[in-house]
């Protein structure tokens, strides 16, 4: 057993040979390397697959009851100070290793086809392989300073991959925003690490946990200082896992390639903050104030992310806010001490959300021939619809991922989310109410994404019918109203009268056998529009979707409750997962390891599933094709009525405000822009003016005064008697004038 553990250090280093080979190839023989660029994907996938096999073997040993293994190398020794590097293998490490390697392999396979026509194909694989190395090194780190080292490497890879298409100004701005926002959290993390080193004299986890268990009973350490240092450590997790108020970088990070959104910003990198808190949870448990703060931040984040996802039109941005909300669930679970439920949801969400992001990439691929290669159009759900007939495999996988995230049994996220909801109610009714209400919102906005993308018929055909350039004709609001500034009112009424629905429900059907072909259809004005039909992506991109679908269907089985045969009808809380995670940490909270009976489990499951079904039903009412008649009737009446009567409570105004709040990201970005960006610029301008006008003005004024005085004095001492007499008479006249 120890023989196997001794070679665990190989896992983070396995992707490095490919990175170095591609780098030297591009530097020494760039032409040959670029010509053979598709070959480089195979060794990248192969080496990461070997790392996955190692990780699975270590995980099986952990499940079978093996102890925690740690190996250290001394790097610097000076008197009492010793800096060591090494690796730590425990259940938490094994979970993260499997998660990173499995999702990483599938994303690499997907990327080989997705990025095949991109000029930066090799650069992409260098970045993503280096990210895998950094993330594997992060989760196997044995101390805080080593975690910080790989933490920064992960952030650097994220910066490079978000700005992969750096020639696009939006992508360049997005990677800068992610970099600056994460610098805030990383600086707090560094200060927290240094603070705990000053308090404890060690950076090793075991030493920190031993001191944490003893400092409150003995009162040997200032509790205010330890709370401050713990808060700074938590600040790093807030930025990396996109928690409020440092969440603003995650939606803009969607400007990177879609495989990066699936790997980094859904499954692995954003989970680094959750991993850090899980690793340091014995430290935080000794500080109840920090635990309450963690749970509060998680609650705010999960609710805020759900509300901001309600009205987004970009499919990837909607999924990004969904990721933010689900990370809030994990943070809430850790804050209330529900360690196993948090990690369980981390696993189930990673596979489900990776499936959804890769599915969105397949959708974008199919839409690009119709709308062009602009992300503003190819990712806009307003221009989609009816894709269920053209991308059936993608539609099926996307639907399963959607239902999983909504919490519909027996899919993966149901088991983990239900566990978090139950523990939230046990810990505090306030957290339970918000978490349950957000579960309903999650079902609403996720099913909204599915309906706008796959239901009805293609709406892209009407995008050029607008009489102005202010917006597209079909503009879907949060509440199903379809109106925009660019709508030609006469055209809308004429199409309604002619039987062609403005809401794309009566657009002529496209036969299934014309898929992948050029076709045309007649507009209401008799003209013909030619377009390319959407089509299913290649097998290389579909294979990862099907594998992730299997994970989404069956990974929840590790958390299914089984009857243990006890007479009081009590069941194990998380059978396989409990056995896996028990050696990792010893929590003192009752709700962390407590078991529940069958009746309580069924009651909680029925309530959570009811909320999810209610959210699905409301989404179908607003966005489903069955409600199109009432949508058309309501829209037509709103065009005919010029002066509608307003009630005491104008529901339309309430809807508009909620829609505006969600679409404009809660005005948080606007607030940051006005306060921080413009505020710092104005402060810089004021400082520049003070430097130039006051400081430089004083110095330049003294020099100018000396110059002027010198110029005047040179005339006084010119040697001319007439000048001396003139000045003498002037001085005498002034003297006589001022003396009474």
Order of alpha helices (4+ residues) and beta strands (2+ residues): alpha-alpha-alpha-alpha-alpha-beta-beta-alpha-alpha-alpha-alpha-alpha-alpha-alpha-alpha-alpha-alpha-alpha-alpha-alpha-alpha-alpha-alpha-alpha-alpha-beta-beta-alpha-beta-alpha-alpha-beta-alpha-alpha-alpha-alpha-alpha-alpha-alpha
